[in-house]
Amino acid sequence: MSISTEYAVTIRPLRVADGGGFIALVPDLPGCMSDGQTPEEAMANAQDAIACWIEAAHEMGRPIPQPTPEEPVQMLKFG
């Protein structure tokens, strides 16, 4: 039986010098990140990155951090 856990994901635009698109960071899972050409693609890729991160941690016998018990904050850029 699998337990559903929700991790907060922060999505930020990448600079054009860095290739453009968007990066998705998972603060509760150190080093867990992904990217995509759109925020939606970055989020979908982050789901795969989270699954891979957790699988690798299991294989190495490392603990899986619990999500930070906070409500996600949505940041809006104006201008």
C-alpha positions as CSV (number, residue, x, y, z in Angstrom):
1,M,0.0,0.0,0.0
2,S,1.4,3.4,-0.9
3,I,0.8,6.5,1.2
4,S,0.3,9.8,-0.6
5,T,2.5,12.6,0.6
6,E,2.5,16.2,-0.7
7,Y,5.7,18.1,-0.9
8,A,5.8,21.9,-1.6
9,V,7.3,22.8,-5.0
10,T,8.7,26.2,-5.8
11,I,8.7,27.1,-9.5
12,R,10.8,30.0,-10.7
13,P,11.7,31.3,-14.2
14,L,15.2,30.6,-15.4
15,R,17.2,33.4,-16.9
16,V,17.6,33.3,-20.7
17,A,21.4,33.0,-20.1
18,D,20.6,29.7,-18.2
19,G,18.5,28.4,-21.1
20,G,15.1,29.9,-20.2
21,G,12.1,27.9,-19.1
22,F,11.3,27.2,-15.5
23,I,13.0,25.4,-12.6
24,A,11.0,23.4,-10.0
25,L,12.7,23.0,-6.5
26,V,11.5,20.7,-3.7
27,P,12.9,22.4,-0.5
28,D,12.1,19.4,1.8
29,L,14.2,17.0,-0.4
30,P,17.8,18.4,-0.7
31,G,18.9,18.5,-4.3
32,C,15.6,17.5,-5.7
33,M,14.8,19.7,-8.7
34,S,13.7,19.6,-12.3
35,D,12.9,22.0,-15.1
36,G,10.6,22.5,-18.1
37,Q,9.7,24.9,-20.8
38,T,6.5,25.9,-19.0
39,P,5.5,26.0,-15.3
40,E,3.2,23.0,-15.9
41,E,6.0,21.0,-17.5
42,A,8.4,21.8,-14.7
43,M,5.7,20.7,-12.2
44,A,5.1,17.4,-14.0
45,N,8.9,16.8,-14.2
46,A,9.1,17.6,-10.5
47,Q,6.7,14.8,-9.7
48,D,9.1,12.4,-11.5
49,A,12.1,13.9,-9.7
50,I,10.4,13.4,-6.3
51,A,9.7,9.8,-7.1
52,C,13.3,9.2,-8.2
53,W,14.6,11.0,-5.1
54,I,12.6,8.9,-2.7
55,E,13.4,5.7,-4.5
56,A,17.2,6.5,-4.4
57,A,16.9,7.4,-0.7
58,H,15.2,4.0,0.0
59,E,17.9,2.1,-1.9
60,M,20.6,3.9,0.1
61,G,18.9,3.3,3.4
62,R,18.5,7.1,4.0
63,P,15.5,8.6,5.8
64,I,12.7,10.2,3.8
65,P,12.0,13.7,5.2
66,Q,8.4,14.5,6.0
67,P,7.0,17.6,4.2
68,T,7.2,20.8,6.1
69,P,3.7,21.4,7.6
70,E,3.1,24.7,6.0
71,E,0.6,26.0,3.5
72,P,2.4,26.7,0.2
73,V,2.8,30.3,-0.7
74,Q,2.1,31.5,-4.2
75,M,4.4,34.4,-5.4
76,L,3.2,36.7,-8.2
77,K,5.5,38.9,-10.2
78,F,4.2,42.2,-11.3
79,G,5.7,44.5,-14.0
